[in-house]
Amino acid sequence: MDLGASEKRRFARLDIKALVKWEKITPDGNSTLNDLDTMRNVSRGGIRLTVSRKLQKGDMLSVSIKLSAQKNISIKGRVVWIKEINPSTLAKNPEFDIGVEFIDIKEKDREVLNHFLFNSFMK
């Protein structure tokens, strides 16, 4: 990402490496793809994931994030940017960094996320 993109951020990001489960959701609410991939950072407004499947900007995802042993949250979000990590045509297993903006998050899950972020930033 370029510097201009970082200036658009509304929330501080916490660098964190964790597994997340995601599903691509069609407009009629069905799941078309699902996978287990790596979260790279999280904020109150979204997450950055490294995924092994090519997604499109605008794709809707349902994401389950395990913040700690006792705390899982579920969100719905939209892919807002995509960057191929290893753009070489020789790459057998391409990976992509994607930015997912939170679109729908239950109040309870939002509170858990906010508490987790607050405690992490205070360390």
Disulfide bonds with the S-S distance in Angstrom:
none
